[in-house]
Amino acid sequence: MAMMMCTWNVKSDLHPLILVPGNGGNQLEARLTEAYRPSSLICALWSRDNWFRLWFDPTVLIGPYTKCFAERMTLHYDPGKDDYENTPGVETRVPHFGSTQSLLYLNPKLKHISAYMAPLVETLEQHGYIDGENLFGAPYDFRYGLASKGHPSSVGSQFLQNLKILIEKASASNGGKPVIILSHSLGGLFVLQLLNRNPASWRCKHVKHFIALSAPWGGTVQEMLTFASGSTLGVPLVDPLLVREEQRSSESNLWLLPSPKLFGRKRTLVIAQNATYSALDIPRFLCDIGFAQGMQPYKTRILPLTEKLVAPEVPMTCIIGSGVKTPETLLYGSDGFDKQPEIVYGDGDGTVNLLSLLALETEWSRKSNQLLKVIKIPQVSHTSILKDAAALREIIGELSDINSSVLKSIS
């Protein structure tokens, strides 16, 4: 008798696949109400009560409009509620939950500059996946994060609940097959939390495999630059100082600061004129850069999330880029934090340090009940992993192995 492996290009053979994007990886829409108080006459030009594209909107490229964009994107931490909320008068929503539609392009009218998961989805469709049938998207408001046990996080927690329901529905509509979850960047942190906040019986029934692309398990040094001096996120012509306060307000950005457990005290991450900072010094760092209001939510809500990476006992694959120069130490001079720093680079994917990308391999090396595979792709960056030909081959190859693992037959 000859062994024969069934192919996986037939829809019925495929485990349903759910894509979870990273920070800034899906469209956001906003609506202004009567409670909105614009900071300038220019910001008052937007009509009220009509939904419009908040992210990505090309007006962010124009200086006066950048301020309007920033004030609408800004979150506010309420110490009394111990939670985050939108700017008063700004309502937001995430379009097309359940579909990959809002993950393809951040602005469908600007496909040439705002493509995100379009190359990945097109490749998946060539191998039998169909949006809405066995391929699903889980976009979310990426400004919001999660909080440690005992602290409310209404928006982030609602996303986890929506994702859980989507997983169950995707499985049920595909003959009860457990799903494969494929995340990018920040999405991996949300998925790991979802798995660990649900019982083992649920995970076993509904989740076949978890593939994490470019996940910042222990945060990034790049995020300290964002908090100190602002970041353009690769968008040309934008003054980083105009978006710095908005970026500091993001709950998820606090979550992406370097983990003290992983980076430790001995690694100097920021050198300023009169101080140095390791990951254990982040509360003092936040205060010194002029963002003291971030200290309390960071210490009470975020730090406990980073203390331990709990193995979910679901088979996992981490696919990462390496060999791309990545910020490792930031050097600030006499001009302070209002000027972009000199940067000492190390290994990583250009955004996430290799130490963080490989954190699970380090943490779970002795866990016999956790299957973990790590695939490194040289010279592939944090975002190009979604379109690079070699990266797409690895992703498809891994999906093929997962789908074929229960499809072997003897003839």
C-alpha positions as CSV (number, residue, x, y, z in Angstrom):
1,M,0.0,0.0,0.0
2,A,1.2,3.5,-0.8
3,M,0.8,6.4,1.5
4,M,-1.1,9.4,0.1
5,M,-1.5,12.9,1.5
6,C,-4.7,14.6,0.5
7,T,-4.3,18.1,-1.0
8,W,-5.7,21.1,0.8
9,N,-7.0,23.2,-2.1
10,V,-10.5,21.9,-1.7
11,K,-12.6,24.2,0.5
12,S,-14.1,21.4,2.5
13,D,-10.6,20.2,3.6
14,L,-9.7,23.5,5.1
15,H,-9.9,24.5,8.7
16,P,-11.5,27.9,9.0
17,L,-9.0,30.7,9.3
18,I,-9.4,33.9,11.3
19,L,-7.0,36.9,10.7
20,V,-6.3,39.3,13.5
21,P,-4.5,42.5,12.5
22,G,-1.8,44.5,14.4
23,N,-1.7,48.0,15.6
24,G,-3.1,50.3,12.9
25,G,-3.9,47.3,10.8
26,N,-7.6,47.9,10.0
27,Q,-9.9,50.8,9.2
28,L,-11.6,52.9,11.8
29,E,-14.6,55.2,11.3
30,A,-15.7,58.1,13.5
31,R,-18.8,60.4,14.0
32,L,-18.8,63.7,15.7
33,T,-21.7,64.6,18.0
34,E,-22.9,67.9,19.5
35,A,-20.5,67.3,22.5
36,Y,-17.5,67.6,20.2
37,R,-15.5,70.8,20.8
38,P,-13.0,71.3,18.0
39,S,-9.7,72.9,18.9
40,S,-9.7,75.1,15.8
41,L,-11.9,76.5,13.0
42,I,-10.2,73.9,10.7
43,C,-11.2,71.1,12.9
44,A,-14.8,72.4,12.9
45,L,-15.1,71.8,9.1
46,W,-16.1,68.2,9.6
47,S,-19.9,67.8,9.6
48,R,-21.5,66.2,12.6
49,D,-23.6,63.0,12.7
50,N,-22.1,61.5,9.6
51,W,-19.6,58.6,9.7
52,F,-16.3,59.3,8.1
53,R,-13.0,57.4,7.8
54,L,-10.8,58.2,10.8
55,W,-8.0,55.8,9.9
56,F,-6.4,55.9,7.5
57,D,-7.3,59.4,6.2
58,P,-4.9,61.3,4.0
59,T,-5.7,64.6,5.7
60,V,-3.3,63.4,8.4
61,L,-0.5,64.4,6.0
62,I,-1.4,68.1,6.1
63,G,-0.1,70.0,9.2
64,P,-3.3,71.8,10.3
65,Y,-5.4,68.7,9.7
66,T,-2.9,66.5,11.5
67,K,-3.9,68.2,14.8
68,C,-7.6,67.5,14.0
69,F,-6.8,63.8,13.4
70,A,-4.8,63.6,16.6
71,E,-7.5,65.1,18.8
72,R,-10.1,62.6,17.4
73,M,-7.8,59.7,17.9
74,T,-6.8,60.6,21.4
75,L,-8.0,58.4,24.3
76,H,-8.5,59.6,27.9
77,Y,-7.8,57.6,31.0
78,D,-10.5,58.2,33.7
79,P,-8.9,57.4,37.1
80,G,-12.4,57.2,38.7
81,K,-13.6,54.6,36.2
82,D,-10.1,53.1,35.9
83,D,-10.7,52.8,32.1
84,Y,-10.1,54.5,28.8
85,E,-12.6,56.4,26.6
86,N,-12.8,58.5,23.5
87,T,-12.5,62.2,23.3
88,P,-15.9,63.7,24.3
89,G,-18.1,64.1,21.3
90,V,-16.2,61.5,19.2
91,E,-17.8,58.2,18.5
92,T,-15.9,55.4,16.8
93,R,-16.6,52.1,15.2
94,V,-14.8,49.3,13.5
95,P,-16.3,48.4,10.1
96,H,-16.7,44.9,8.6
97,F,-16.1,42.7,11.6
98,G,-16.0,39.1,10.5
99,S,-14.7,39.9,7.1
100,T,-11.2,40.6,5.8
101,Q,-12.5,43.7,3.9
102,S,-11.2,46.3,6.4
103,L,-7.8,44.5,6.6
104,L,-6.9,44.6,3.0
105,Y,-6.3,48.4,2.6
106,L,-6.4,51.0,5.3
107,N,-8.1,53.2,2.7
108,P,-9.5,51.5,-0.3
109,K,-9.2,54.7,-2.3
110,L,-5.5,54.8,-1.7
111,K,-4.6,51.2,-2.4
112,H,-1.1,52.0,-3.6
113,I,0.0,53.5,-0.3
114,S,-2.4,51.8,2.2
115,A,-2.2,48.1,1.4
116,Y,-2.0,45.9,4.5
117,M,-3.2,42.3,4.4
118,A,-4.2,42.4,0.7
119,P,-1.2,40.3,-0.6
120,L,-1.7,37.7,2.2
121,V,-5.4,37.5,1.6
122,E,-5.0,37.2,-2.2
123,T,-2.5,34.3,-1.6
124,L,-4.9,32.6,0.7
125,E,-7.7,32.9,-1.8
126,Q,-5.5,31.2,-4.4
127,H,-5.3,28.2,-2.1
128,G,-9.0,27.8,-1.5
129,Y,-9.9,30.3,1.2
130,I,-13.1,32.3,0.6
131,D,-14.0,35.4,2.6
132,G,-17.0,34.9,4.8
133,E,-17.0,31.1,4.3
134,N,-13.8,29.7,5.7
135,L,-11.8,33.0,5.9
136,F,-12.7,35.7,8.4
137,G,-11.3,38.9,9.7
138,A,-11.3,40.2,13.3
139,P,-10.6,44.0,13.1
140,Y,-10.7,46.0,16.3
141,D,-10.1,49.5,17.7
142,F,-6.3,49.1,18.1
143,R,-6.0,52.2,20.3
144,Y,-7.5,50.2,23.2
145,G,-5.7,47.4,25.0
146,L,-6.4,45.1,27.8
147,A,-5.9,45.4,31.6
148,S,-4.8,43.0,34.2
149,K,-7.3,41.1,36.4
150,G,-9.4,43.3,38.6
151,H,-9.3,46.3,36.2
152,P,-12.0,47.1,33.6
153,S,-11.1,47.4,30.0
154,S,-14.5,47.7,28.3
155,V,-13.5,48.1,24.7
156,G,-10.7,45.5,24.7
157,S,-12.7,43.0,26.7
158,Q,-15.6,43.4,24.2
159,F,-13.3,42.6,21.4
160,L,-12.2,39.4,23.0
161,Q,-15.8,38.4,23.4
162,N,-16.6,39.3,19.8
163,L,-13.6,37.3,18.7
164,K,-14.6,34.3,20.8
165,I,-18.1,34.3,19.2
166,L,-16.6,34.6,15.7
167,I,-14.4,31.6,16.4
168,E,-17.3,29.5,17.5
169,K,-19.5,30.6,14.5
170,A,-16.6,29.9,12.1
171,S,-16.1,26.5,13.5
172,A,-19.9,25.7,13.5
173,S,-20.3,26.8,9.9
174,N,-17.4,24.6,8.8
175,G,-18.7,21.3,10.1
176,G,-17.3,21.8,13.6
177,K,-13.7,22.0,12.4
178,P,-11.6,24.0,15.0
179,V,-10.2,27.2,13.6
180,I,-6.7,28.4,12.8
181,I,-6.0,31.9,14.1
182,L,-3.4,33.9,12.3
183,S,-2.4,37.2,13.9
184,H,0.0,40.0,13.1
185,S,2.0,42.0,15.6
186,L,-0.2,43.4,18.5
187,G,-3.0,41.0,17.4
188,G,-0.9,38.1,18.8
189,L,-1.0,39.6,22.3
190,F,-4.8,39.8,22.1
191,V,-5.1,36.2,20.9
192,L,-2.8,34.9,23.6
193,Q,-5.0,36.7,26.2
194,L,-8.1,35.3,24.6
195,L,-6.8,31.7,24.8
196,N,-5.6,32.1,28.4
197,R,-8.9,33.7,29.5
198,N,-11.0,30.7,28.3
199,P,-11.0,27.1,29.7
200,A,-8.9,24.3,28.2
201,S,-12.0,22.5,27.1
202,W,-13.1,25.5,25.0
203,R,-9.6,25.9,23.5
204,C,-9.4,22.2,22.6
205,K,-12.8,22.2,20.9
206,H,-12.5,25.4,18.9
207,V,-8.9,26.2,18.2
208,K,-6.7,24.0,16.0
209,H,-3.6,26.1,15.8
210,F,-2.3,29.7,16.5
211,I,0.1,31.3,14.0
212,A,1.6,34.5,15.2
213,L,3.4,36.8,12.8
214,S,5.9,39.4,14.2
215,A,4.4,39.3,17.6
216,P,6.0,41.7,20.2
217,W,5.7,39.3,23.1
218,G,7.9,41.5,25.3
219,G,7.3,44.9,23.8
220,T,9.7,47.0,21.8
221,V,12.4,49.7,22.3
222,Q,10.8,51.5,19.4
223,E,7.8,52.2,21.6
224,M,9.9,54.2,24.0
225,L,10.8,56.4,21.1
226,T,7.1,56.8,20.3
227,F,6.4,58.0,23.8
228,A,9.4,60.3,24.1
229,S,9.4,62.0,20.7
230,G,6.4,60.7,18.6
231,S,6.5,58.4,15.6
232,T,5.3,59.0,12.1
233,L,4.6,55.2,11.7
234,G,6.2,55.5,8.3
235,V,3.6,58.0,7.1
236,P,5.5,60.7,5.1
237,L,5.4,64.5,5.8
238,V,3.9,64.1,9.3
239,D,5.5,66.0,12.2
240,P,5.9,63.4,14.9
241,L,5.4,66.0,17.6
242,L,1.9,66.7,16.3
243,V,0.8,63.2,17.0
244,R,2.9,62.5,20.1
245,E,0.2,63.3,22.7
246,E,-2.3,61.2,20.8
247,Q,0.1,58.3,20.7
248,R,0.9,58.6,24.4
249,S,-2.8,58.4,25.1
250,S,-3.1,55.0,23.4
251,E,-3.8,52.2,25.9
252,S,-2.3,49.6,23.6
253,N,0.9,51.6,23.2
254,L,1.5,51.3,26.9
255,W,1.1,47.6,26.5
256,L,3.9,47.6,23.9
257,L,6.5,49.2,26.1
258,P,9.5,46.9,26.8
259,S,8.7,44.2,29.4
260,P,10.8,44.6,32.6
261,K,10.8,40.8,33.0
262,L,12.2,40.3,29.5
263,F,14.5,43.3,29.0
264,G,15.6,43.4,32.7
265,R,17.7,46.1,34.5
266,K,21.0,45.6,32.8
267,R,20.0,46.6,29.4
268,T,20.1,50.4,29.0
269,L,17.3,51.3,26.6
270,V,17.4,55.1,26.7
271,I,20.3,57.5,27.5
272,A,19.3,61.1,28.1
273,Q,21.5,64.0,29.1
274,N,21.0,63.5,32.8
275,A,19.5,60.0,33.1
276,T,19.5,56.5,31.8
277,Y,16.6,54.1,31.7
278,S,16.1,50.4,31.6
279,A,12.8,48.6,31.2
280,L,12.5,48.7,35.0
281,D,12.7,52.5,34.9
282,I,9.7,53.0,32.6
283,P,7.5,54.8,35.3
284,R,10.3,57.3,35.9
285,F,10.8,57.5,32.1
286,L,7.1,58.4,31.6
287,C,7.4,61.1,34.2
288,D,10.6,62.6,32.8
289,I,9.3,62.9,29.2
290,G,6.3,64.8,30.5
291,F,3.7,62.1,30.6
292,A,3.3,61.5,34.4
293,Q,-0.4,60.7,33.9
294,G,0.6,57.5,32.2
295,M,2.4,56.2,35.3
296,Q,-0.7,54.9,37.2
297,P,-2.4,53.0,34.4
298,Y,1.0,51.6,33.4
299,K,1.9,50.3,36.9
300,T,-1.6,49.0,37.8
301,R,-3.1,47.9,34.6
302,I,-0.2,47.0,32.2
303,L,2.7,45.7,34.3
304,P,0.8,42.7,35.6
305,L,0.0,41.7,32.0
306,T,3.7,41.5,31.2
307,E,4.9,39.5,34.3
308,K,4.2,36.1,32.8
309,L,3.6,34.7,29.3
310,V,1.2,31.9,30.1
311,A,1.4,28.9,27.7
312,P,-2.2,28.3,26.3
313,E,-1.5,24.6,25.5
314,V,-2.7,25.3,21.9
315,P,-0.2,24.3,19.2
316,M,1.6,27.5,18.1
317,T,3.9,28.7,15.3
318,C,5.8,32.0,15.5
319,I,6.9,33.3,12.2
320,I,9.3,36.2,12.5
321,G,11.7,38.4,10.5
322,S,15.3,38.9,11.6
323,G,18.5,40.5,10.4
324,V,16.8,43.9,10.0
325,K,18.4,46.8,12.0
326,T,16.1,47.5,15.0
327,P,16.3,50.3,17.6
328,E,18.1,48.9,20.7
329,T,19.2,52.1,22.5
330,L,18.0,55.7,22.1
331,L,20.5,58.5,22.6
332,Y,19.1,62.0,23.5
333,G,21.2,65.1,23.7
334,S,20.8,68.6,25.1
335,D,17.7,69.3,23.0
336,G,15.7,66.8,25.1
337,F,12.9,64.6,24.0
338,D,11.4,67.0,21.4
339,K,14.0,66.0,18.9
340,Q,14.4,62.6,17.4
341,P,17.2,60.6,19.0
342,E,20.3,59.0,17.6
343,I,19.7,55.3,17.5
344,V,22.0,52.3,18.3
345,Y,20.6,49.4,16.3
346,G,20.5,45.7,17.1
347,D,18.8,42.6,15.6
348,G,15.1,42.3,15.0
349,D,12.5,42.9,12.3
350,G,13.0,46.7,12.2
351,T,10.3,47.3,14.8
352,V,10.4,44.5,17.3
353,N,13.7,43.4,18.9
354,L,14.7,39.8,18.4
355,L,14.7,39.3,22.2
356,S,11.0,40.1,22.2
357,L,10.2,38.1,19.0
358,L,11.8,35.0,20.5
359,A,10.4,35.4,24.0
360,L,8.1,32.4,23.9
361,E,10.9,30.1,22.8
362,T,12.8,31.3,25.8
363,E,10.0,31.2,28.3
364,W,8.4,27.9,27.2
365,S,11.5,25.9,26.4
366,R,10.8,23.4,29.2
367,K,7.1,23.1,28.8
368,S,6.3,19.7,27.5
369,N,2.6,20.5,27.2
370,Q,3.1,23.4,24.8
371,L,3.9,22.7,21.1
372,L,5.8,25.7,19.7
373,K,7.5,26.1,16.4
374,V,9.6,29.2,15.5
375,I,10.3,30.1,11.8
376,K,12.9,32.8,11.2
377,I,13.0,34.6,7.8
378,P,16.1,36.6,7.2
379,Q,15.9,40.2,6.0
380,V,12.1,40.4,6.3
381,S,10.7,43.4,8.2
382,H,7.8,43.7,10.6
383,T,5.3,44.7,7.9
384,S,6.8,43.1,4.8
385,I,6.1,39.7,6.4
386,L,2.6,40.2,5.1
387,K,3.7,40.5,1.4
388,D,7.3,39.2,1.0
389,A,7.3,36.2,-1.3
390,A,9.5,34.1,1.0
391,A,7.3,35.0,4.0
392,L,4.1,34.1,2.1
393,R,5.6,30.7,1.2
394,E,6.4,30.0,4.8
395,I,2.9,31.0,5.9
396,I,1.2,28.9,3.2
397,G,3.5,26.0,4.0
398,E,2.6,26.1,7.6
399,L,-1.1,26.3,6.8
400,S,-0.7,23.3,4.5
401,D,1.0,21.3,7.2
402,I,-1.8,22.1,9.7
403,N,-4.6,21.4,7.3
404,S,-2.9,18.2,6.1
405,S,-2.2,16.8,9.6
406,V,-5.7,15.2,9.8
407,L,-6.2,14.5,6.1
408,K,-3.7,11.6,5.6
409,S,-5.2,8.5,4.2
410,I,-4.0,5.1,3.0
411,S,-4.8,3.8,-0.5
